[in-house]
Amino acid sequence: MVSKGRAPVVVALLLGVAACDGEPTPVTSATASATAFIAPPLRLPEAAPGAVCPVAEARTWNGPGQAGRVLGDGPVHPIADYFRDGSVLELRPGDRQPDGTYEKKVRWIGAGYSGPVLVRAARIDVPGPAGVTFSYTGEKRDGGHYAYLTREDNDLPATTTVAGPGCYAYQVDGATFSVTIVFGAVSSTG
């Protein structure tokens, strides 16, 4: 039998032991929203093998951050300055990974949006892998890279991985938008 005077000591002792195991993760609007985000279906266009890739047009960026041009209608965009002619990745021999894919630096930028964002990529002319990874935020999820943006203006260092020369597309989904952006990839000897 525990006396009334000892019960708070036991509870305090148990709380102290729990605190020693690490800080509990507080449930915030970001973590609650992250678990509530449901990825929409992937809806990418198709391109015929060998046909001209219907790439997105780069447009001038007047928003916050460092970018001359972006691809897509946003509010989260790949920066077109990383693409030749604004919409074609140049694949150099040094970009080739041990698994045969190519990895290129492509920063992303966002303005006027905070909340969940999922970026998925796929090859659309023939089968082949593709993907995006933000460097300092988020995780692999739902066949792409997921992050919860806590500010309305974001600069997101990232890489894009492609199988090789061909036609590709990003699908960028957030709580209030879904955007598809087509881009190409070509071999370069430089």
Sequence and secondary structure as in RCSB ss.txt:
>XXXX:A:sequence
MVSKGRAPVVVALLLGVAACDGEPTPVTSATASATAFIAPPLRLPEAAPGAVCPVAEARTWNGPGQAGRVLGDGP
VHPIADYFRDGSVLELRPGDRQPDGTYEKKVRWIGAGYSGPVLVRAARIDVPGPAGVTFSYTGEKRDGGHYAYLT
REDNDLPATTTVAGPGCYAYQVDGATFSVTIVFGAVSSTG
>XXXX:A:secstr
   TTTHHHHHHHHHHHHHHT       HHHHHHHH            TTS       EE  SSSS SEE SS S
EEEBGGGSBTTTEEEE GGGB TTS EEEE  EEEES  EEEEEEEEESSSS  EEEEESSS EEETTEEEEEE 
SSEEEE EEEEESSSEEEEEEEEESS EEEEEEEEEE   
